[in-house]
Amino acid sequence: MLNATNTINIEVNGESHTCAAATALPQLLTQLKLNPRLIAVEYNGEILHRQYWAETQMQSAIA
């Protein structure tokens, strides 16, 4: 079970969600039941090219 120190808050399509820290982006898309072929990903204010999706992990916002 996840606790507060292992989770982060993220925003997807304007809605708040919680996920485990270091969740890989493809895994997150699967958990949210989003079709990767039909979406664009913004990560820290920038569009993230698909070639980087597999290596991108969710983390707390960079200040």
C-alpha angles and dihedrals in degrees: 000000000000122000131196093271092056098048136072133195118242134178120228119180090342094307125113118238136172124224138169114275112258093023108160114243095240089051091050092051089052092048090051091047092237120154106234091208091061103046144069120215124222112196120184091344097310132098106251114220114231092242088071098046097092093054096043117102127187114254139160117286116280109241 
